[in-house]
Amino acid sequence: MTRGHTMKRYMLALAGVILASVGGVAQAQDLAAGKAVFDKFNCASCHGADARTSVDPSYPVLAGQHEDYLIQALKSYKRGAAGMPATANVRKNPIMGAFAAQLSDQDIEHVAAWLAAQPSDLGVRK
């Protein structure tokens, strides 16, 4: 192997490490932003501080839920609160609709990522 080839491989490896660390920092910031949304909108008042221990058994466990499902659900509540027709894939719930209506798409993505990253037994519950 030539010195130039070795140097090129080294630089590519270094670039990969840098990109991975930047991605990790961005993900940590997104998760922190998601926790901030959860706290700001007082989601814990119904879903529990850990997002696993709801105050009412009929309220869903959010911790460990699939991120894409949470995004879809929150956007459906938001559409329902906006009065969109049922054909627009809406969810009608006055409480969740009022909360979801206040969330930006970025808020929804952040809180969904944070909730999905929380420990839960959803995957093993039978």
C-alpha positions as CSV (number, residue, x, y, z in Angstrom):
1,M,0.0,0.0,0.0
2,T,1.3,3.4,-0.9
3,R,1.7,6.2,1.6
4,G,-1.0,8.3,-0.2
5,H,-3.4,5.4,-0.1
6,T,-2.8,4.9,3.6
7,M,-3.3,8.6,4.3
8,K,-6.5,8.7,2.2
9,R,-7.9,5.7,4.3
10,Y,-6.9,7.5,7.5
11,M,-8.7,10.7,6.5
12,L,-11.9,8.8,5.5
13,A,-11.9,7.0,8.9
14,L,-11.3,10.3,10.7
15,A,-14.2,11.9,8.7
16,G,-16.5,9.0,9.7
17,V,-15.6,9.4,13.4
18,I,-16.3,13.2,13.2
19,L,-19.6,12.7,11.5
20,A,-20.7,10.0,14.0
21,S,-19.8,12.3,16.9
22,V,-21.7,15.2,15.4
23,G,-24.7,13.0,14.8
24,G,-24.6,11.9,18.4
25,V,-24.5,15.5,19.6
26,A,-27.4,16.4,17.4
27,Q,-29.4,13.4,18.6
28,A,-28.7,14.3,22.2
29,Q,-29.9,17.8,21.5
30,D,-33.1,16.5,19.9
31,L,-33.7,14.3,22.9
32,A,-33.2,17.2,25.3
33,A,-35.6,19.3,23.2
34,G,-38.1,16.4,23.3
35,K,-37.9,16.2,27.1
36,A,-38.4,20.0,27.2
37,V,-41.6,19.7,25.2
38,F,-42.8,16.9,27.5
39,D,-42.2,19.1,30.5
40,K,-43.5,22.4,29.0
41,F,-46.8,20.9,28.1
42,N,-47.1,19.0,31.4
43,C,-47.6,15.6,29.7
44,A,-46.6,14.0,33.0
45,S,-49.9,15.2,34.6
46,C,-51.7,12.4,32.6
47,H,-48.9,10.0,31.3
48,G,-46.7,10.1,34.4
49,A,-43.2,11.6,34.9
50,D,-41.6,8.6,33.4
51,A,-44.2,8.4,30.6
52,R,-44.9,4.8,31.8
53,T,-47.0,5.4,34.8
54,S,-50.3,7.0,33.7
55,V,-52.7,8.5,36.2
56,D,-55.5,6.5,34.6
57,P,-55.2,3.0,33.2
58,S,-57.0,4.0,30.1
59,Y,-54.2,6.5,29.2
60,P,-51.5,5.0,27.0
61,V,-47.9,4.2,28.0
62,L,-45.8,6.5,25.8
63,A,-42.3,5.5,26.9
64,G,-40.7,3.1,24.4
65,Q,-43.5,3.5,21.9
66,H,-42.4,3.6,18.2
67,E,-41.3,7.1,17.2
68,D,-43.2,7.1,13.9
69,Y,-46.4,6.0,15.6
70,L,-46.2,8.8,18.1
71,I,-45.6,11.3,15.3
72,Q,-48.5,10.1,13.4
73,A,-50.8,10.1,16.5
74,L,-49.9,13.6,17.5
75,K,-50.4,14.9,14.0
76,S,-53.8,13.2,13.8
77,Y,-54.8,14.9,17.1
78,K,-53.6,18.2,15.6
79,R,-55.7,17.6,12.5
80,G,-58.7,16.7,14.6
81,A,-58.4,19.8,16.7
82,A,-58.3,21.9,13.4
83,G,-61.6,20.4,12.4
84,M,-60.3,18.5,9.4
85,P,-62.6,15.9,7.9
86,A,-62.4,12.2,9.0
87,T,-60.9,11.4,5.6
88,A,-57.8,13.4,6.7
89,N,-56.9,10.7,9.3
90,V,-57.9,12.6,12.4
91,R,-58.1,11.7,16.0
92,K,-60.8,13.5,18.1
93,N,-60.0,14.0,21.7
94,P,-60.5,17.4,23.3
95,I,-57.6,17.1,25.7
96,M,-55.0,15.7,23.3
97,G,-56.3,17.9,20.5
98,A,-55.8,21.0,22.5
99,F,-52.2,20.0,23.4
100,A,-51.3,18.8,19.9
101,A,-52.6,22.1,18.3
102,Q,-49.9,24.0,20.2
103,L,-47.0,21.8,18.9
104,S,-44.9,22.6,15.9
105,D,-43.9,19.7,13.6
106,Q,-40.4,20.0,15.1
107,D,-41.9,19.8,18.7
108,I,-43.7,16.6,17.6
109,E,-40.6,15.0,16.2
110,H,-38.5,15.9,19.3
111,V,-41.0,14.7,21.8
112,A,-41.6,11.5,19.8
113,A,-37.9,10.8,19.7
114,W,-37.5,11.4,23.4
115,L,-40.5,9.2,24.3
116,A,-39.3,6.4,22.0
117,A,-35.9,6.5,23.7
118,Q,-37.3,6.0,27.2
119,P,-37.1,2.6,28.9
120,S,-40.3,0.6,28.8
121,D,-41.6,-2.9,28.8
122,L,-43.9,-2.3,25.8
123,G,-42.0,-4.7,23.6
124,V,-42.1,-7.6,26.1
125,R,-45.6,-7.1,27.6
126,K,-48.0,-10.0,26.8
